[in-house]
Amino acid sequence: MFETCTEELLKQRKQIDQLQDQLTADEVERRSHQARELLLDAARKAPVTRSLVRVRRIGMILANGVAADGSASEADEVEGMIHVAMDTSDRDVEYRRELVRIEGT
């Protein structure tokens, strides 16, 4: 999970740097705290997830959540998405991808 999260964060490095340049010191501290809390939550959940694909999915959700310019409510959404990722089978994800492909965004 950490490897996937790191890879995703590196892909989004430019966006993260731009976002940090726009934030005040208090906002940076708040976002850092939220990121730590999300990382700890994901680290607790990943070991009990049997599928490596699901663990990677959690890492991707975490990285995108950290990179987004979000509020506390978005952090709650990221936490919820991590929970859903743990319970969603790989087959369910494939079905949903196909639905998005057919229906559009």
C-alpha positions in Angstrom: 0.0 0.0 0.0 2.8 2.4 0.9 4.6 1.7 -2.3 1.5 2.3 -4.4 0.7 5.5 -2.4 4.3 6.8 -3.0 4.1 6.0 -6.7 0.9 7.9 -7.0 2.1 10.9 -5.0 5.2 11.1 -7.2 3.0 11.2 -10.3 1.1 14.1 -8.7 4.1 15.9 -7.3 3.7 19.0 -9.5 0.0 19.4 -8.5 0.9 18.9 -4.8 3.7 21.5 -5.0 1.4 24.1 -6.6 -1.3 23.4 -4.0 1.2 23.8 -1.1 2.4 27.1 -2.6 -1.2 28.5 -2.3 -1.8 27.4 1.3 -1.2 29.3 4.5 0.9 27.7 7.2 -2.2 26.8 9.2 -3.8 25.1 6.1 -0.6 23.2 5.5 -0.6 22.0 9.1 -4.3 21.0 9.0 -3.8 19.1 5.7 -0.6 17.4 7.1 -2.6 16.3 10.2 -5.4 14.9 8.0 -2.9 13.1 5.8 -1.3 11.5 8.8 -4.7 10.4 10.2 -5.7 8.9 6.8 -2.4 7.1 6.5 -2.8 5.6 9.9 -6.3 4.5 9.1 -5.2 2.9 5.9 -2.2 1.3 7.6 -4.6 -0.3 10.1 -6.9 -1.6 7.4 -4.5 -2.8 4.8 -3.1 -5.8 6.8 -6.6 -7.3 7.3 -7.3 -7.0 3.6 -6.6 -10.3 1.9 -6.3 -9.1 -1.7 -3.1 -7.3 -2.8 -5.1 -5.6 -5.5 -7.4 -4.1 -2.8 -4.4 -3.0 -0.8 -3.0 -1.2 -3.9 -6.5 0.4 -4.5 -6.4 1.7 -0.9 -2.9 3.2 -1.6 -4.3 4.9 -4.8 -7.3 6.3 -2.9 -5.0 7.6 -0.1 -2.6 9.3 -2.5 -5.4 10.9 -4.5 -7.0 12.1 -1.2 -3.8 13.6 0.0 -3.2 15.3 -3.3 -6.7 16.8 -3.6 -7.2 20.3 -2.3 -9.9 19.3 0.1 -11.6 20.0 3.3 -12.2 17.9 6.4 -15.4 16.6 4.8 -13.3 15.3 1.8 -11.0 13.6 4.3 -14.1 11.8 5.6 -15.0 10.9 2.0 -11.5 9.4 1.5 -11.8 7.4 4.7 -15.2 6.1 3.4 -13.7 5.2 0.1 -11.0 3.3 1.8 -13.6 1.4 3.7 -15.5 0.6 0.5 -12.3 -0.5 -1.3 -11.8 -3.1 1.4 -15.3 -4.5 0.9 -15.4 -4.3 -2.9 -14.3 -7.3 -4.8 -12.0 -7.1 -7.9 -14.9 -8.4 -10.0 -17.2 -5.6 -8.7 -14.6 -3.0 -9.7 -14.4 -4.5 -13.2 -18.2 -4.4 -13.5 -18.2 -0.8 -12.5 -15.4 0.1 -14.9 -17.4 -1.5 -17.7 -20.5 0.5 -16.6 -18.6 3.8 -16.7 -17.2 2.8 -20.1 -20.7 2.1 -21.5 -22.5 5.0 -19.8 -19.7 7.6 -19.9 -18.7 9.6 -16.9 
